[in-house]
C-alpha cells in the first residue's frame, strides 16, 4: 500500500492536472479557431463562473460558518475539482465518463486520507452542481437550441 505522503501528493496533483488539461484545451481551441476566438469564450466564462462561485462559497462559509452549523466542513477541494470536471465535460463531452470516474476516485481518496467526510463532499457537490447546471443553461442555451432543433423544423 502507498504511504499517506504518496497519496497526499497524488491528491495534491489532481486539481493542477485538471487545470493544465483545461488550459491546454483552451490554447488548442484558440489556435484552431483563430481569429474566431469567440467560440472559446463561453467555456472560459463557464469555468470562471464555477470557480468564482466555489471560492465565493468558501469565503461566505468562513464569514458566517454555514457548514459548521450543520456539523460539516465546506470542501473547497471538492468544489474546485468539480468546477474543473464540469468544465472539462463541457469541453470534451465524449470524455464525461472519464472525468466523472476521476472525480469519484478523487472523492474516495479524500475520504481515505480523511480530508473530508462523505457529508462534506456530498453537500458541497450538491450546491456546486446546481449552480453549474444553471450556469450551463444560461451560457449554452442558444447553442443547445441550434443543436436540438434542426433548421427544417420550426
C-alpha positions in Angstrom: 0.0 0.0 0.0 1.2 3.5 -0.7 2.1 5.8 2.1 0.0 8.7 3.3 2.5 11.1 1.9 2.4 9.5 -1.6 -1.4 9.5 -1.6 -1.3 13.1 -0.4 1.0 14.0 -3.3 -1.4 12.3 -5.7 -4.4 14.2 -4.2 -2.4 17.5 -4.4 -1.7 17.0 -8.1 -5.3 16.3 -9.2 -6.6 19.8 -9.4 -3.4 21.2 -11.0 -3.6 18.4 -13.5 -7.2 19.2 -14.4 -6.3 22.9 -14.7 -3.4 22.1 -17.0 -5.7 20.0 -19.2 -8.2 22.8 -19.3 -5.6 25.4 -20.2 -4.1 23.1 -22.9 -7.6 22.7 -24.3 -8.3 26.5 -24.3 -4.9 27.2 -26.0 -5.6 24.4 -28.7 -9.1 25.7 -29.3 -7.8 29.3 -29.6 -5.1 28.2 -32.1 -7.5 26.2 -34.2 -10.3 28.8 -34.3 -8.2 32.0 -34.6 -9.3 34.7 -35.4 -12.8 33.3 -34.4 -11.8 33.1 -30.8 -15.3 33.9 -29.6 -16.2 30.2 -29.8 -14.0 29.6 -26.8 -15.4 32.4 -24.7 -18.5 30.5 -23.3 -16.3 27.7 -21.9 -13.9 30.2 -20.3 -16.9 32.0 -18.8 -18.3 28.7 -17.5 -15.1 27.8 -15.8 -14.6 31.3 -14.4 -18.2 31.4 -13.1 -18.0 28.0 -11.4 -14.6 28.8 -9.9 -15.7 32.1 -8.6 -18.8 30.5 -7.1 -16.7 27.8 -5.5 -14.3 30.3 -3.8 -17.1 32.7 -3.1 -18.9 30.0 -1.1 -15.6 29.3 0.8 -15.4 33.0 1.8 -19.1 33.0 2.8 -18.7 29.9 4.8 -15.6 31.3 6.5 -17.6 34.5 7.3 -20.9 33.1 8.6 -19.9 29.5 9.4 -22.7 28.0 7.4 -21.3 24.4 7.0 -20.2 24.2 10.7 -23.8 25.0 11.8 -24.7 21.6 10.4 -21.5 19.9 11.8 -20.0 19.9 8.3 -17.0 21.3 6.6 -17.2 23.1 3.2 -14.8 21.2 0.9 -13.0 23.7 -1.3 -11.1 20.7 -2.8 -14.4 19.2 -3.9 -15.8 22.5 -5.2 -12.8 23.5 -7.3 -12.2 19.9 -8.6 -15.9 19.7 -9.6 -15.8 23.1 -11.3 -12.9 21.8 -13.4 -14.5 18.4 -14.1 -17.7 20.1 -15.2 -15.8 22.5 -17.4 -13.8 19.6 -19.0 -17.1 17.7 -19.5 -18.4 20.8 -21.4 -15.1 20.9 -23.4 -14.9 17.2 -24.1 -18.4 15.8 -24.0 -17.3 12.4 -25.2 -14.9 12.1 -22.2 -17.5 12.8 -19.5 -17.3 9.2 -18.1 -13.6 9.5 -17.6 -13.9 12.8 -15.8 -16.8 11.6 -13.7 -14.8 8.5 -12.7 -11.7 10.6 -11.9 -13.8 12.9 -9.7 -15.3 9.8 -7.8 -11.7 8.5 -7.4 -10.6 11.9 -6.0 -13.5 11.9 -3.6 -12.6 8.4 -2.5 -9.0 9.5 -2.0 -10.2 12.5 0.1 -12.2 10.1 2.2 -9.4 7.6 2.6 -7.0 10.4 3.6 -9.6 11.8 6.0 -9.6 15.3 4.4 -13.4 15.4 4.5 -16.4 13.3 5.3 -19.0 11.9 2.9 -21.4 14.5 4.1 -18.9 17.3 3.5 -18.3 16.1 -0.1 -21.9 15.5 -0.9 -23.2 18.8 0.5 -20.5 20.8 -1.3 -21.1 18.8 -4.6 -24.8 19.3 -4.5 -24.6 23.1 -4.3 -21.8 23.3 -6.9 -23.7 21.0 -9.2 -26.9 23.0 -9.0 -25.1 26.3 -9.7 -23.0 24.7 -12.5 -26.2 23.3 -14.2 -27.9 26.7 -14.0 -24.8 28.5 -15.4 -24.5 25.9 -18.2 -28.2 26.5 -19.2 -27.6 30.3 -19.3 -24.3 30.2 -21.2 -25.1 27.5 -23.7 -28.9 27.9 -24.1 -28.7 29.3 -27.7 -26.1 26.7 -28.8 -28.3 23.8 -27.4 -31.4 25.0 -29.4 -29.4 25.1 -32.6 -28.2 21.5 -32.0 -31.6 20.2 -30.8 -33.9 21.8 -33.3 -32.9 21.1 -37.0 -33.2 24.0 -39.4 -36.1 22.5 -41.3 -38.3 22.2 -38.2 -39.9 25.4 -36.8 
